[in-house]
Amino acid sequence: MAWEVVQRLNGRISRLRAMTLGTRDRHEAGYKRMEKIYSAIDSNDADAAAAAIKVHLTEAANIAKTLLTAELSKSEK
């Protein structure tokens, strides 16, 4: 049962990731954002890494929420 939950979550994460990566709403390119995260980790700066990850995930979550809301609105019409 736990494995089924993991598989479902993985499927949803993959779908949301594909949705958000393909949008123009990204304020900063993925490579540049990953570079900031990597640099902070490489510099052993946990606070900067956490901040960079938080910015990245917050932006992705907001984009996903917008896309899913639009999708829901279309299906209700």
Beta strands, then each sheet from edge to edge (+ up, - down):
end
